[in-house]
């Protein structure tokens, strides 16, 4: 149901955006593009104003990384997710540039510092009432789809964290009927509703933007680190150009925009970051599934109603045999298990920290992997 609602809403807002671009382009006055970068006035305009404006609207890009949170529900995530993220990013960037070009052409930049610049700019031109109504409708649809996707993405982040032991395990439980992470969905919805009701929208927008920038910065740095400390890790998608060509410019741009943010925004970011580190220090560090495998019993895994960290078929295309595992790992002990037959590849028993994995004979993937 949510998928169909989102499809309809996205189609409506795309139609409205295209109507604005092609319906308002006839009112463009090229003199409005001069100066292309207005001279600085205090903290507005100029080169610094461009970067501050970038920071303000960066929350619009939070939806692209949200696609990755649905990886567990995709049919072919190794193929579908990169294409989905890159294609939607390219399409939306073109639409953003087109809308901004037309908007700055139909009205002076000095008249656009209002809550609804698109409809305000059209008020300077005759016979645009119908277009202004459609734009208001498209704005409502746009906000609705963003809220829907964010409330779909954030609970799945908590869901994944809980199954990795970084969050209380109740957040990793699926609803028995709908098969969705209902606890984090309820918690996320309530928290978002409360914050939206008591905090100014500009503060919420700034916090969302700098949080996204920090996440993008850390992901870019993480790509570089992972290439060196875990070069053998199975990767469904590898960033092209090596570990530096894209991650370094990406991290640098995110850092520059972060540095140019307002002081209060930076302070709030560090407060939120401190809260996250406190949660990790108090809970996540102790119960991490990777760092503390000995604390994860069969009952813990059964609570999540799965067999552990399952890998996809595309990552392990060959059927596992003892010989194939020997070719990839140092096998120091082999333990035969009851039907269905498994063998345990380890260097100290199934509960040791150095445990490599449990493979099912003639199966294309490990039952779980530590």
N, C-alpha and C positions, 0 to 999 in steps of 0.2 A: 504493500500500500504506500509506504513512504517513497519507494522508488518511482512509482507512477506519479505521485504528487510532485515530486521534485522535477521529473521530466516535463510535466506540464508547465510548472512555474518557470523553469529555465527557458523553455521555448517562448513563453510570453515575454519575458524580459529581453531575450535576444531580438525578438521582433520589434519591440519598442526601441531598443538601442539602434537598430538599423533604420527605423523610421526617423529617429532624430538625426542620424548622420545624413541620410539622403533627403530628408524633408527640410532641414535647416541649412544645408550647404549653400542654397541659393541666396541666403542672407549674409554670406560671409563678406566682410570688408577687409581687404588686405592691409589697410592702414592700421588695423588693430594688432597686427603682428609686429609693429615697430613701437618701442624697442623689443626685440625678441626676449631678452633677459632684462627686465626693468631694473633701474638703478636701486641700490639698497636704501631702505628707509627704516632705520632702527634694526629690528630683528626680522623685518619682512623684505622680500624681494632680494635681488642680487643672487650671487652664487650660493651664499649661505641660505638664503630663502628657498632656493631650489632643493637643497639637501633637507631642509626642515620640512618642506612640503612632501618630499619623498618619504621621510620618516612618518609623517602623519597618515599617509595613505597606504603604508606598507602592509597594514592589516588586511588589505584586499588580497594579498598574496598568500594568506594563511590557508586558503581553501585548497591550494595545490598539494601541499604536504599532507593535507587531511585525506587525500586519496589513498595514501599508503597505509592508513589505519584500517582500511577495509581489505587488506591483503589476505586475511584468513577466509574471507568470504568470496574472493575472486576465483574463477574457474582455472585461470592460468596466470597467476600473479607475476611470474618472471617475464611474461610477454605483455600482459595487459597493463600492469601498473606503469612501467616506463613510458609506454605509448600514451596512456591516458594522461599522465602528468605533463609530458612534453607537448602533446597536441593541445590540451586545454590551456597551457601556459602561453603557447604561441598565438592561439586564437584570441585569448583575452588581452594579451599585450597589444595586438593589432587594433582591437576594438577600443582599448584605453587611449591609444595614440590618436585614433580617428575622432573619438568623442572630444578629446581635449583640443584638437586642432580646430574642429568646427565651433566648439564653445568659445574659444578665444578669438575666433574670427567674427562671430556675430555680435559680440559685445566687448567693450573695453575691460581689460583685466581689473581696473579699479572698481568696476561694478559687480564683480563676481564673489566678493567676500561675504556671502550670505549662506543661509542654511540649505537653500535649494537653488544652486546657480543655474541649472539647466532651464527650469521653468522661468526663473527670473530673467535670464538672458532673452528668452523668447517673448517676454512682455514688451520688449522694445520694437517688436515687429507685428504688423497687422496679420489677421487671419491665421493665428497660431493657437487659438484657444483649444482646438481639438487635439493638437499635438501636446499641449501642456497637460491636458487631462490624461492622455495615454502615458506620458512620462511619469506622472504621479502614480498611476497604476503599476507601471513597470518597477518603480522604486519600491512599492509595497511587496511586489513579487520577489524582487531581488533580496530584500531584507528577510523575507520568509524563507527563501531557499538557503541563504547563508546560515540562518539560525538552525534550520533543519539539519544541514550538513555538519555544523559545528557540534550540535548535540548528538550526532551520530558518531563523530570522530573522537571527541574527548572521552566519552565512556569507554571506547575501545582502547584508548591509551591506558586508562586505569586498569582495564581488563588484562591487557598484555603485561603490565607491571605486576599485577597481582599474581599472575601465573608464573612470573619470574621470581616471585618472592619479595618484590620491592614494595608491595602494598598489602594490606590485610587481605587474606584469601577470599573473604566474602565478596570482594570486588571482581573476582575471577569466576564467579558462579553464573551459569547460564540459566535462563528461565526454562522451566520444564516444558512449557507449551510453545513459546515463541522462539526459543533458542537464541535469545539475545541477552547481553549483560545488563540485566534490569536494575541491579543495585547501583552501579555507577551512573546509569542513565538517570535514575531518580535523583541521586545526589547532585549530579551536574546540573540538571534542570532547576532544582531548588536554589542552588548557589548562584547560578546565572540570573535567575529571576530576582533574588534579593539584591545582588550587586547592581543590576540594571535599575532597580527601583530606588536605590539610596545614593548612588554615585552619579556625578555629572557625566554626560556622554563624552565630553572631550577627554576627561581623565581615563575613562574606560578605553577609548580609542588609542590614546598614547600608550597605556599599559599593554594593550594587545599588540601594538606595533613593535615596541621595544622587546617584548617577550618573543615575538616571532623572529626579530633580528638576532637576538641572542641564540635562539635555537638554530637558525641557519648558520650562524658563525660556528657554533659547536659541531654541527654536522659536517661542515667543510673541513674543520680541523680533525674531526674523527676519521674522515676518509683517509687523510694522510697517515695518521697514527696506525689505523687498522692495516694499511698496506705493508707496514713494517713489522708490527708485533704479531700479526696473524696473516701472513701472506698465503698460507695454505687453506684458509677458510673458504668454504663453498659459497660462491656469489651468484645469485640469480641474475644480477645486473651489475656490471662494472662501469664506473665512471670513465668515459673515454679520455684519451690524452694523457694517461698516467696520473700519478698522485699529486701533481703540482699545477698542471695547466689550467684546470677549472677550479679546484678547491682554494688555491691561494688568492686569485682575484675575487672569488666569492666571499671568502672570509674578510678580505681587506675592505670591500665595499660595505659589508654589513657592519664592520667595526667603525668605519668613518661615519656612517649614518648614526650609529649608536652614540658616538662621541659628541656629535652635533646636537643631540637631543637636549631638552631643557633640564636644568638641575633637578627639580622635583621629580621628573620622570625617571631620571637615573637613580635617585634615592629610592623610589618605590620599587624599581627593578631589583636593586640590591636587597631590599627587604624581602621580596618574594623569593629571590635566590637563596637567601639565608634560611627562609622557612623550608624550602625544598631540601637544602643540605641537612637541616635538622631532622627532617623526616627520614632521610637516608641514613643518617648517623644513628638515630634511635631505633629504627625498624629495618630498613632495607639492607643495611650492612650485615645485620645479624641473621637475616632469613633469606638472603639472596640464594636463588636456586643454583647459580653457577659457583658462587664463592663458598657455599655451605651445603654441598650435596648430601652430607651425612645427616643433615637435619630433615631431609625429605624422605618420609616413609612411603610405603605403598598406599597407606590410608590417605596421605596428603595428595598423592597423584590421583587416587580414585575419587577424591572430593571434586576434582575438576572434570571428572567424567571423560578422561582421555588416557592415553598410554604414555604420556610424557611429551617431550619436545619432538613431535613428528617432523620429519623432513619430507619435502615433496619428491615425487618420482623423478622429476627432471634433474634434481641435484644428485640423485643416486640411480642413474638409469640402468646400471648392471645389477643383476641379481647377486646378492651377497653369498659368498661361500667362504669357508675358513681360509682357503688359499687367497681369495681376493682381499680379505681383510688383512692377512699376513703381508700382502704387498703394500698396504697403506699404513699399517701400524706395527709397532713392536709388540708381538704377542708373547706375554710371559706366563699366562695361565689360560687354560681352556676348561670351562665348566659346562658339562652337558646338563640340560634341563628337560623337564617333561614335555610331552606334546602340548602345543606345537613346539617343535624343537628350536631352541635358541642356543647360542653360545656367547659366553661372557668374555670379552677381551679386556683384561685389566692388568694392573701391576701390583695389586694388593687386595683384591676382593671387590665386590660390587658396591661397597659403601666408601671406598677410599677416594681421596681427592683426585688422584691421578687416573681414575676410572675413565676409560675411553668410550665405551658404548656397548650396548646389547643389540645384537643383530639376529633377525629371524632367518633361518636357512631358506634359501630360494625366494627371499622377499627383496623387493627393490629398495627398501629403506630401513634404517635402524628403528627399533622400537622406542628407544630413547637415547639421547646423546649428551654426555657430560664433558 
